[in-house]
């Protein structure tokens, strides 16, 4: 057992923080309260003067799939040979020993959704991992999290010489894969288990079945307003679950997006970057605030390595500086991303029964002069 005592607890259940203690047992939180006595044999950590938070979470990154300090040899987040690759799995590219994973943990980012980039119309399944460990299979919180898709400039640029020149072509590739999977599923159902009647095995269609069964969402990269609305259009057309990724021009269509606030989570970012392409021209730190004020479920993301993973809390701070409510900013890197990637039953807030992912900061984590003093992941002290 481990008792963390005398901290100012931000549990993300109550808006107002309170001074108290947290008791962990094994990998889980056993008790939270203003006065908890240490059980016999428990390790005690006094965090007087520090603020305690649930471990920070990033809903959209490429952590562990883009090698730190190397080029092609470590670039394992985009498959450039086929515009539709739903059969690919991020777990098969993730490198737990890449230095960026440890860097994230040291800053209090304890859980990340990571996976394929945005070169493909349909790119494959993502994973959610803790940021400590040597074997990805032991780090997994959820696999799969979602099916990555992309609209806008990236598929146009990557496949312009391979039959995908316009935005409508990208959307058509997505629809074609969805429709092909529907037909495949119907043929399997009609075969009723008879091998002689079963359709030939199709790895792509098999990978898409959880999407059509609404077990996992489409995770759609969309910066520009028209691309965001295309993602919604396709999801509605086929009754699919959807999360929106980047949402760069979300503030320009906030009233329209507010119609989907209860069904479509929105991950905003990376914003701490140069507008390196046309579809980023309206990038603004005000976007999280505008969408949050409309009642949307907003997560702030780094898209690491676009923004290094350890700067996730700083990104939230810059959104707060631009007008986002501070508590909403904190939710945007804790409980909201946990909901976005479907793991809020385990992480994102400090509650009895949830994973013991606990961090302690000296100073406000939104500010550059603050320091992460304590990191606990799965009940184990790693800093």
C-alpha positions as CSV (number, residue, x, y, z in Angstrom):
1,X,0.0,0.0,0.0
2,X,1.0,3.6,-0.6
3,X,-0.4,6.7,1.2
4,X,0.1,10.1,-0.5
5,X,-0.7,12.7,2.2
6,X,-1.1,16.4,2.8
7,X,-1.6,17.3,-0.9
8,X,-4.1,19.7,-2.5
9,X,-6.2,17.2,-4.4
10,X,-7.7,18.1,-7.8
11,X,-9.8,15.0,-8.3
12,X,-11.7,16.1,-11.4
13,X,-14.9,15.0,-9.7
14,X,-15.3,18.1,-7.6
15,X,-14.5,21.5,-9.2
16,X,-13.0,22.8,-6.0
17,X,-9.7,21.2,-4.8
18,X,-9.3,20.1,-1.2
19,X,-6.5,19.1,1.1
20,X,-6.4,15.4,1.7
21,X,-4.7,12.1,1.2
22,X,-4.9,9.2,-1.3
23,X,-4.4,5.5,-0.4
24,X,-3.5,3.1,-3.1
25,X,-3.4,-0.7,-3.1
26,X,-1.7,-2.6,-5.9
27,X,-2.6,-0.8,-9.1
28,X,-5.8,0.9,-7.9
29,X,-6.9,3.8,-5.7
30,X,-8.3,2.3,-2.5
31,X,-9.4,5.5,-0.6
32,X,-9.5,9.3,-0.9
33,X,-10.2,11.6,2.0
34,X,-9.3,14.5,4.1
35,X,-7.8,12.3,6.9
36,X,-6.6,8.8,6.1
37,X,-4.4,6.9,8.5
38,X,-1.6,4.9,7.0
39,X,-2.3,1.1,7.3
40,X,0.5,-0.9,8.9
41,X,3.3,-1.5,6.5
42,X,2.2,1.2,4.0
43,X,4.7,3.5,2.4
44,X,4.0,7.1,3.1
45,X,4.8,10.1,0.8
46,X,4.2,13.5,2.3
47,X,3.4,16.0,-0.5
48,X,2.8,19.0,1.6
49,X,2.8,22.2,-0.5
50,X,2.1,20.2,-3.7
51,X,-1.0,19.9,-5.9
52,X,-2.2,16.4,-6.7
53,X,-3.8,15.6,-10.1
54,X,-4.8,12.5,-12.0
55,X,-2.2,11.6,-14.5
56,X,-2.5,13.8,-17.6
57,X,-3.9,12.1,-20.8
58,X,-3.4,12.9,-24.5
59,X,-6.2,11.8,-26.8
60,X,-4.2,12.2,-30.0
61,X,-0.5,11.6,-30.4
62,X,2.0,9.5,-32.3
63,X,4.2,8.8,-29.3
64,X,6.4,5.7,-29.7
65,X,5.8,5.5,-33.4
66,X,8.2,8.2,-34.6
67,X,11.7,7.6,-33.4
68,X,13.4,10.3,-31.4
69,X,16.5,11.7,-33.2
70,X,16.3,9.5,-36.2
71,X,14.7,9.6,-39.6
72,X,13.2,6.9,-41.8
73,X,14.3,4.1,-39.6
74,X,12.0,5.2,-36.8
75,X,9.2,6.7,-38.9
76,X,6.6,3.9,-38.3
77,X,3.4,5.9,-38.2
78,X,2.4,6.2,-41.9
79,X,2.0,3.5,-44.5
80,X,2.5,5.1,-47.9
81,X,1.7,2.2,-50.2
82,X,-2.0,2.0,-49.9
83,X,-4.6,4.7,-49.2
84,X,-6.8,2.3,-47.3
85,X,-5.1,0.1,-44.6
86,X,-7.6,-0.6,-41.8
87,X,-5.8,-3.9,-41.1
88,X,-2.8,-2.1,-39.7
89,X,-2.4,-2.0,-35.9
90,X,-0.5,0.7,-34.0
91,X,0.6,-1.9,-31.4
92,X,2.9,-3.4,-34.0
93,X,4.8,-0.1,-34.4
94,X,4.9,1.2,-30.9
95,X,8.4,1.3,-29.3
96,X,8.2,1.5,-25.5
97,X,11.9,2.3,-25.3
98,X,11.8,5.4,-27.4
99,X,13.1,8.3,-25.2
100,X,9.9,10.3,-25.7
101,X,7.8,7.8,-23.8
102,X,9.9,8.4,-20.6
103,X,10.0,12.1,-21.2
104,X,6.2,12.1,-21.3
105,X,6.0,10.2,-18.0
106,X,8.4,12.6,-16.3
107,X,6.1,15.5,-17.1
108,X,3.1,13.7,-15.6
109,X,1.6,12.5,-18.9
110,X,0.7,9.0,-17.8
111,X,-1.6,7.8,-20.6
112,X,-1.7,8.5,-24.3
113,X,-3.8,7.4,-27.3
114,X,-1.3,6.8,-30.1
115,X,-1.2,5.5,-33.6
116,X,-1.1,6.0,-37.3
117,X,-0.6,9.4,-38.9
118,X,-2.9,11.1,-41.5
119,X,-1.5,10.0,-44.9
120,X,-4.3,7.5,-45.4
121,X,-8.0,7.8,-45.9
122,X,-8.3,4.8,-43.5
123,X,-5.1,4.0,-41.7
124,X,-5.7,1.4,-39.0
125,X,-6.4,1.0,-35.3
126,X,-5.0,3.0,-32.5
127,X,-4.0,2.0,-28.9
128,X,-4.1,3.6,-25.5
129,X,-1.0,3.0,-23.4
130,X,0.5,3.9,-20.1
131,X,3.9,5.7,-20.4
132,X,5.9,3.2,-18.4
133,X,7.1,-0.3,-19.3
134,X,9.3,-2.2,-21.7
135,X,6.7,-4.4,-23.4
136,X,3.8,-2.7,-25.2
137,X,1.5,-5.6,-24.5
138,X,1.8,-4.8,-20.7
139,X,1.3,-1.1,-21.2
140,X,-2.0,-1.3,-23.1
141,X,-5.1,0.2,-21.5
142,X,-7.3,-0.3,-24.6
143,X,-6.7,-1.9,-28.0
144,X,-8.3,-1.0,-30.3
145,X,-9.2,2.6,-29.3
146,X,-10.5,3.7,-32.7
147,X,-10.0,3.4,-36.5
148,X,-7.9,6.2,-37.7
149,X,-9.0,8.1,-40.8
150,X,-8.0,11.3,-42.5
151,X,-9.6,14.0,-44.7
152,X,-8.1,17.2,-46.1
153,X,-4.7,18.0,-47.5
154,X,-2.6,15.0,-46.3
155,X,-4.3,12.2,-48.2
156,X,-4.4,14.5,-51.3
157,X,-0.7,15.2,-51.0
158,X,0.5,11.7,-50.2
159,X,-1.6,10.0,-52.9
160,X,-2.0,12.6,-55.5
161,X,0.0,10.5,-58.0
162,X,-1.8,7.3,-57.0
163,X,-5.4,8.1,-57.9
164,X,-6.4,10.5,-55.1
165,X,-6.3,14.0,-56.2
166,X,-9.4,15.7,-54.6
167,X,-11.1,15.8,-51.3
168,X,-14.1,13.9,-52.8
169,X,-11.8,11.1,-53.8
170,X,-10.7,10.6,-50.2
171,X,-14.3,10.6,-49.0
172,X,-15.1,8.1,-51.8
173,X,-12.3,5.7,-50.6
174,X,-13.8,5.8,-47.1
175,X,-17.3,5.1,-48.3
176,X,-16.0,2.3,-50.6
177,X,-14.3,0.5,-47.7
178,X,-17.4,0.9,-45.5
179,X,-19.7,-0.4,-48.2
180,X,-17.4,-3.3,-49.0
181,X,-17.4,-4.3,-45.4
182,X,-21.2,-4.1,-45.1
183,X,-21.4,-6.5,-48.1
184,X,-18.7,-8.8,-46.6
185,X,-20.6,-8.9,-43.3
186,X,-23.9,-9.7,-45.1
187,X,-22.2,-12.6,-47.0
188,X,-20.8,-14.0,-43.8
189,X,-24.2,-13.8,-42.1
190,X,-25.9,-15.5,-45.0
191,X,-23.3,-18.3,-45.0
192,X,-24.4,-19.1,-41.4
193,X,-21.1,-20.7,-40.6
194,X,-21.0,-22.9,-43.7
195,X,-17.3,-22.7,-44.9
196,X,-18.4,-23.5,-48.5
197,X,-20.6,-20.4,-48.6
198,X,-18.3,-18.0,-46.7
199,X,-16.8,-15.2,-48.6
200,X,-13.0,-15.3,-49.1
201,X,-11.2,-14.0,-46.1
202,X,-10.6,-10.2,-46.3
203,X,-8.2,-8.8,-43.7
204,X,-9.3,-5.2,-44.4
205,X,-13.0,-5.9,-44.0
206,X,-12.4,-7.9,-40.9
207,X,-10.6,-4.9,-39.3
208,X,-13.6,-2.7,-40.2
209,X,-16.3,-4.9,-38.7
210,X,-15.9,-3.4,-35.2
211,X,-16.4,0.1,-36.7
212,X,-19.6,-1.0,-38.4
213,X,-20.8,-2.7,-35.3
214,X,-20.2,0.6,-33.4
215,X,-17.7,-1.1,-31.1
216,X,-15.0,1.6,-31.9
217,X,-15.3,5.0,-33.6
218,X,-13.8,6.4,-36.7
219,X,-11.1,8.8,-35.4
220,X,-11.1,11.4,-38.2
221,X,-8.3,13.8,-38.9
222,X,-10.0,17.0,-40.0
223,X,-8.6,20.6,-39.8
224,X,-10.7,22.6,-42.3
225,X,-14.4,23.3,-41.6
226,X,-15.6,21.5,-44.7
227,X,-13.5,18.4,-43.8
228,X,-15.0,18.4,-40.3
229,X,-18.5,18.4,-41.7
230,X,-17.6,15.7,-44.2
231,X,-16.5,13.5,-41.3
232,X,-19.9,14.1,-39.6
233,X,-21.7,13.5,-42.9
234,X,-20.1,10.1,-43.4
235,X,-20.6,9.0,-39.8
236,X,-24.3,9.9,-40.0
237,X,-24.7,8.2,-43.4
238,X,-23.6,4.9,-42.0
239,X,-24.6,5.3,-38.4
240,X,-21.0,5.1,-37.1
241,X,-19.4,6.4,-33.9
242,X,-17.1,9.3,-34.5
243,X,-14.4,11.4,-32.8
244,X,-13.1,14.5,-34.4
245,X,-9.3,15.1,-34.4
246,X,-7.6,18.5,-34.7
247,X,-10.8,20.5,-35.3
248,X,-8.6,23.5,-36.3
249,X,-11.5,25.5,-37.7
250,X,-14.0,24.3,-35.2
251,X,-14.5,27.8,-33.8
252,X,-15.7,28.9,-37.3
253,X,-18.6,26.4,-37.2
254,X,-19.1,26.2,-33.4
255,X,-22.9,26.4,-33.6
256,X,-23.0,23.5,-36.0
257,X,-20.7,21.4,-34.0
258,X,-22.7,22.1,-30.8
259,X,-25.5,20.1,-32.4
260,X,-23.3,17.0,-31.9
261,X,-21.9,17.9,-28.4
262,X,-23.4,14.8,-26.8
263,X,-22.2,12.3,-29.3
264,X,-18.9,13.5,-31.0
265,X,-15.9,14.2,-28.8
266,X,-13.4,16.8,-30.2
267,X,-9.6,16.8,-29.8
268,X,-8.2,20.2,-30.5
269,X,-4.6,20.7,-31.6
270,X,-1.7,20.8,-32.1
271,X,-1.8,24.6,-31.7
272,X,1.8,25.3,-30.5
273,X,3.0,25.2,-34.1
274,X,3.6,27.2,-37.3
275,X,0.7,27.2,-39.8
276,X,2.7,24.9,-42.1
277,X,-0.1,24.4,-44.6
278,X,-3.2,26.2,-45.9
279,X,-5.7,24.3,-43.8
280,X,-4.0,25.5,-40.6
281,X,-4.4,29.2,-41.6
282,X,-7.2,29.8,-39.0
283,X,-5.4,28.0,-36.2
284,X,-6.1,29.7,-32.8
285,X,-5.7,29.1,-29.1
286,X,-9.3,30.4,-28.7
287,X,-10.8,27.2,-30.4
288,X,-10.9,25.1,-27.2
289,X,-12.7,27.9,-25.3
290,X,-15.2,28.5,-28.0
291,X,-16.1,24.8,-28.4
292,X,-16.1,24.3,-24.6
293,X,-18.5,27.2,-24.1
294,X,-20.8,25.5,-26.5
295,X,-20.9,22.4,-24.3
296,X,-18.7,20.3,-26.5
297,X,-16.4,17.6,-25.0
298,X,-13.0,19.2,-25.7
299,X,-9.6,17.6,-25.3
300,X,-6.4,19.5,-25.9
301,X,-3.8,17.4,-27.8
302,X,-0.1,17.7,-28.8
303,X,-0.1,15.4,-31.8
304,X,3.3,14.6,-30.6
305,X,6.0,14.7,-31.9
306,X,4.5,17.8,-33.6
307,X,4.5,19.3,-30.1
308,X,6.7,17.3,-27.7
309,X,4.5,15.2,-25.4
310,X,5.8,16.7,-22.2
311,X,4.3,20.1,-23.2
312,X,0.7,18.9,-23.0
313,X,-0.1,20.9,-19.7
314,X,1.6,24.0,-21.2
315,X,-0.8,23.7,-24.2
316,X,-3.7,23.6,-21.9
317,X,-2.3,26.7,-20.1
318,X,-2.1,28.6,-23.4
319,X,-5.7,27.7,-24.1
320,X,-6.7,29.0,-20.6
321,X,-4.7,32.2,-21.3
322,X,-6.7,32.6,-24.5
323,X,-10.0,32.5,-22.6
324,X,-10.8,28.9,-21.7
325,X,-12.1,28.3,-18.2
326,X,-9.2,27.0,-16.0
327,X,-11.3,24.0,-14.8
328,X,-12.3,23.2,-18.3
329,X,-8.7,23.4,-19.3
330,X,-7.8,20.9,-16.7
331,X,-10.6,18.6,-17.8
332,X,-9.2,18.9,-21.4
333,X,-6.1,17.0,-20.4
334,X,-7.6,14.5,-17.9
335,X,-11.2,13.3,-17.8
336,X,-12.2,14.6,-21.3
337,X,-9.5,12.7,-23.2
338,X,-10.3,9.7,-21.1
339,X,-13.9,9.9,-22.3
340,X,-12.7,10.7,-25.9
341,X,-10.8,7.4,-26.1
342,X,-13.2,5.3,-24.1
343,X,-11.2,4.6,-21.0
344,X,-12.8,6.9,-18.4
345,X,-13.7,3.9,-16.3
346,X,-10.0,3.5,-15.5
347,X,-8.3,6.9,-15.7
348,X,-8.9,10.6,-16.0
349,X,-10.0,11.3,-12.4
350,X,-9.0,10.4,-8.9
351,X,-11.7,8.0,-7.7
352,X,-11.8,4.8,-5.6
353,X,-11.4,1.8,-7.9
354,X,-9.7,3.7,-10.7
355,X,-6.1,3.2,-11.8
356,X,-3.5,4.7,-9.4
357,X,-2.1,7.2,-11.9
358,X,-1.3,10.1,-9.7
359,X,0.9,13.1,-10.2
360,X,2.0,16.0,-7.9
361,X,3.1,19.4,-9.1
362,X,4.9,22.3,-7.5
363,X,3.1,25.3,-8.9
364,X,0.4,25.5,-11.5
365,X,1.1,22.9,-14.3
366,X,-0.2,25.4,-16.8
367,X,2.8,27.6,-16.1
368,X,6.3,27.2,-17.4
369,X,8.0,27.5,-14.0
370,X,6.1,24.7,-12.4
371,X,7.7,21.3,-11.9
372,X,6.3,17.8,-11.8
373,X,7.6,16.4,-8.5
374,X,5.9,13.0,-8.2
375,X,4.6,10.5,-10.8
376,X,2.8,7.3,-9.9
377,X,1.6,5.0,-12.7
378,X,-0.4,1.8,-11.9
379,X,0.4,2.4,-8.2
380,X,4.2,2.4,-8.8
381,X,6.3,5.4,-8.1
382,X,8.4,6.2,-11.2
383,X,9.5,9.7,-10.2
